[in-house]
Amino acid sequence: MQMKAKMVAAACVGATLAVLVLGYSSRAEQPVTDPCRGLGWWRDEGPARVQRQADHEKDLAGEQDKINGELARLNQEVETEQAKLKTFKAGTPEHLELYKSMVEKQGKLQALQEYYRQSASLREKQWTEQFFKEILDTTNKIAEQKAWPGAGAD
């Protein structure tokens, strides 16, 4: 459920950037006395960032499909062993061995779910930080070129 929220947030960021790219590129062709006129960096770098965001989301979706497949397989194994467990008499060596195996798989399933949740969260955080750092660096570079007050201040 949290992964869906992150995917929605990432899509919102991508959509926002797309709107900014389209807005800035359409304004650049209009004669305006705006001091930001001539900032073609959104036309040059904005679409590349939007494409990287889309590629990142596509990669995440592929990874999530693999993870979901692995977790579904493991969950199916647990359910199969739970069904088999009902066929053995409680307390027999076979029952205990199967029960042990089932509990180990349940533990592995829960551990993997937690690991993948934290791993995905960390990767998304790192990617987002890098993405916004690049935007900030580009903005600072443009500000320095245009000699705007506060240029280069982080």
NORHU-V20212 format. One record per helix or strand of 3 or more residues. SS is the DSSP state (H for helix, E for strand). FROM is the first residue (numbers start at 1). LEN is the number of residues. If there is no record, write none. Layout:
ss->SS from->FROM len->LEN
ss->SS from->FROM len->LEN
This chain:
ss->H from->2 len->27
ss->H from->41 len->45
ss->H from->93 len->53
